């Protein structure tokens, strides 16, 4: 996961599992969300309750199932910063194996719910961390 500037561990909870003992496919999106929130908190220094953004795009490709006994890690990196949007690439690993890859686009919005420009300090912190 060296290509990702940020990784975080995810605990597989019993409620994440389906009747076959695998993490339900919809839960993979929750793992991306947990990693995204941790990235903003740990890398950018913005708590989740201060992020005014919504996911405008979510794409997931599944490579292998995750079970309750797997150690799960999610890598996150920003690949593009637009005027109002942030594109992030994700990789979910179960142990040393890629379990899923994904992309999200988060759009920043204002008090009225309209897309708004990404604050310069947020843009600068991301650019510095990602080496843009």
HELIX and SHEET records of a PDB file:
HELIX    1   1 UNK A   14  UNK A   16  5                                   3    
HELIX    2   2 UNK A   27  UNK A   39  1                                  13    
HELIX    3   3 UNK A   40  UNK A   44  3                                   5    
HELIX    4   4 UNK A   48  UNK A   50  5                                   3    
HELIX    5   5 UNK A  120  UNK A  130  1                                  11    
SHEET    1   A 5 UNK A   6  UNK A  10  0                                        
SHEET    2   A 5 UNK A  72  UNK A  81 -1                                        
SHEET    3   A 5 UNK A  85  UNK A  94 -1                                        
SHEET    4   A 5 UNK A  97  UNK A 108 -1                                        
SHEET    5   A 5 UNK A  53  UNK A  62 -1                                        
END                                                                             
